[in-house]
Amino acid sequence: MDNTKNIPNRLIHEKSPYLLQHAYNPVQWFPWGEEAFEKARQENKPVFLSIGYSTCHWCHVMEQESFENEEIAELLNREYICVKVDREERPDVDAVYMSVCQAMNGQGGWPLTILMAPNGKPFFSGTYFPPHARYGSPGLEELLTAAAGQWRAQKERLLESAEQIAAYLKEQAQTGNRAAPG
């Protein structure tokens, strides 16, 4: 057994049962808060946001398949600042980013997966991803690798896309009572 399983991440100090379930993942999770976004700005890294809840079947599947996977955790820890949110504890955050996913994909669900700039503006969204491509779904590892490469090579394009998404959602919020990020 790997020793990293016995080393808690920042979620160990949280009260949410869902966040505590992830406290021993090898992913170095941050709870939602300014500390994570400040670190993303300082390290010039995108934010990987995962939103779920304790009775969500696919949230547990994604945890077991990906967030407990040492290779995927190493990729997440190296290329992203990772934030875990309990939708039952932070329905405000969930509502904002679920509206992003629904606007970008025409549907949403949990676990909710968002890639965003350090300012909180998203450039990618989805729900459950298997660890590797299967059943016509892209794999999380491939997705994370590609997005990290784009962040390094075409960061301005991703930031422009995030601004466009945020502007669209702000417009929708003004006309249809949807929340807007950033």
C-alpha positions in Angstrom: 0.0 0.0 0.0 1.2 3.5 -0.9 2.2 5.8 2.0 0.4 8.7 0.3 -2.9 7.1 1.3 -2.1 7.9 4.9 -1.3 11.6 4.3 -4.3 13.9 4.3 -4.7 16.8 2.0 -6.3 20.2 3.0 -9.8 18.8 3.1 -9.0 17.0 6.4 -10.0 20.3 8.2 -13.4 20.6 6.6 -16.7 19.8 8.2 -18.5 18.4 5.1 -18.7 14.6 5.0 -18.3 14.7 1.3 -15.1 16.7 1.5 -13.8 14.5 4.3 -14.3 11.5 2.0 -11.7 13.0 -0.3 -9.3 14.0 2.5 -7.0 11.1 1.8 -6.9 11.2 -2.0 -3.5 11.7 -3.4 -4.9 14.8 -5.2 -3.8 17.8 -3.2 -7.4 19.3 -3.0 -8.1 22.7 -1.7 -11.5 23.6 -0.3 -13.3 26.4 -2.2 -11.7 29.7 -1.2 -9.3 32.5 -2.0 -6.2 30.4 -1.0 -6.7 28.1 -4.0 -7.2 30.9 -6.5 -4.3 32.9 -5.1 -2.0 29.9 -5.5 -3.3 29.4 -9.1 -2.4 33.0 -9.9 1.0 32.8 -8.2 1.9 29.5 -10.0 0.2 30.5 -13.3 -1.9 27.3 -13.3 -5.5 26.7 -14.3 -8.0 25.5 -11.6 -9.5 22.0 -11.7 -12.9 22.3 -9.9 -14.8 19.1 -9.0 -18.3 19.5 -7.5 -20.2 16.6 -6.0 -22.1 15.3 -3.0 -21.9 12.4 -0.7 -24.7 10.2 -2.1 -23.7 10.7 -5.7 -22.9 7.3 -7.3 -20.8 8.7 -10.2 -19.0 11.0 -7.8 -17.7 8.0 -5.9 -16.9 6.2 -9.2 -14.8 9.1 -10.4 -13.1 9.3 -7.0 -12.2 5.6 -7.1 -11.2 5.5 -10.8 -9.4 8.9 -11.0 -8.8 10.8 -7.8 -7.4 7.7 -6.1 -5.3 6.9 -9.2 -1.6 7.9 -8.5 -0.8 8.8 -12.1 -3.9 11.0 -12.5 -3.3 12.6 -9.1 0.3 13.4 -10.0 -0.9 15.0 -13.3 -3.5 17.1 -11.4 -1.1 18.1 -8.7 1.6 19.1 -11.2 -0.5 21.0 -13.8 -3.5 22.3 -11.8 -4.7 23.8 -8.6 -7.4 21.4 -7.5 -10.6 22.5 -5.7 -13.3 20.2 -4.3 -16.7 21.5 -3.5 -19.7 19.8 -1.8 -22.8 21.0 -3.7 -24.9 20.6 -0.5 -22.5 22.8 1.5 -22.0 25.4 -1.3 -25.2 25.5 -3.5 -24.2 29.0 -4.6 -20.9 27.8 -6.2 -22.7 24.7 -7.6 -25.4 26.9 -9.2 -22.9 29.1 -10.9 -20.8 26.3 -12.4 -23.8 24.1 -13.2 -25.2 26.9 -15.3 -21.8 27.0 -17.1 -22.0 23.3 -17.8 -25.6 23.5 -19.0 -24.9 26.5 -21.2 -21.7 24.9 -22.7 -23.0 21.3 -23.1 -26.8 21.5 -23.0 -26.9 19.4 -19.9 -25.2 19.0 -16.5 -24.9 16.6 -13.7 -22.5 15.4 -11.0 -19.7 15.1 -10.6 -19.4 18.5 -12.2 -16.0 19.0 -13.7 -14.8 22.5 -14.6 -11.4 23.8 -15.9 -11.0 27.5 -15.3 -8.6 30.4 -15.2 -7.3 31.6 -11.8 -10.0 34.4 -11.9 -12.7 31.7 -11.7 -13.9 32.1 -15.3 -14.3 28.6 -16.9 -13.0 27.5 -20.3 -14.2 23.8 -20.1 -16.9 21.9 -18.4 -18.3 18.4 -18.2 -19.5 15.9 -15.7 -18.2 12.4 -15.1 -15.1 11.4 -17.1 -13.6 7.9 -17.0 -9.9 7.8 -16.3 -9.2 6.8 -19.9 -11.3 7.2 -23.1 -14.1 4.6 -23.4 -17.6 4.3 -24.6 -17.2 7.4 -26.7 -16.3 9.5 -23.8 -12.9 11.2 -23.5 -10.7 10.1 -20.6 -9.8 12.4 -17.8 -6.1 11.8 -18.1 -6.1 12.7 -21.8 -8.4 15.7 -21.2 -6.1 17.0 -18.4 -3.0 16.5 -20.5 -4.5 18.3 -23.5 -5.8 21.2 -21.5 -2.5 21.7 -19.6 -0.7 21.7 -23.0 -3.2 24.3 -24.3 -2.8 26.4 -21.1 1.0 26.5 -21.7 0.9 27.0 -25.5 -2.4 29.0 -26.1 -3.2 30.5 -22.7 -4.5 33.8 -24.2 -6.9 31.9 -26.4 -8.3 30.0 -23.4 -8.5 33.2 -21.4 -10.4 34.9 -24.3 -12.8 31.9 -24.4 -13.3 32.1 -20.6 -14.2 35.8 -21.0 -16.7 35.1 -23.7 -18.3 32.3 -21.7 -18.5 34.6 -18.6 -20.0 37.5 -20.7 -22.6 35.1 -22.2 -23.6 33.8 -18.8 -23.7 37.3 -17.4 -26.1 38.3 -20.2 -28.2 35.2 -19.4 -28.3 36.0 -15.8 -29.6 39.5 -16.5 -32.4 38.1 -18.8 -33.1 34.7 -17.3 -32.0 34.7 -13.7 -28.9 32.5 -14.2 -25.7 32.9 -12.2 -22.5 34.2 -13.8 -19.0 33.3 -12.8 -16.3 35.8 -11.9 
